[in-house]
Amino acid sequence: MRARMSELDGMEGGMAQWITGDRLTADDRRDVLARFVYRMTFEARRQWPEAERQMLAGGWRMETLTDAQWLSSTTFAVRRDGRLDRRINHCSAGYQTNGKRASEAR
């Protein structure tokens, strides 16, 4: 069972701490890059072309970042020891995606 942030409020130690991905350990960075395949970075588009096809099929066009840019602007929940808290299954993007329908672009 995955916990949501509100469920962690009452846990010993309070709310989860959130840090940017560039501050995660190398193992945790590899893990989030493998888990969040719809991040629409240059690297993810090459590794997961189906994700890009699904976005484009839905009519959405996203600005593209590098994995390093995505990690430095996205926050992840960590435990007290600073490792990724895998009970939380989402991240918080700190960048503006400006997602637009392809028909609205130009």
Summary of the structure (lengths in Angstrom):
residues: 106
radius of gyration: 15.5
end to end distance: 43.8
largest distance: 50.8
contacts: 256
relative contact order: 0.23
helix: 37%
strand: 17%
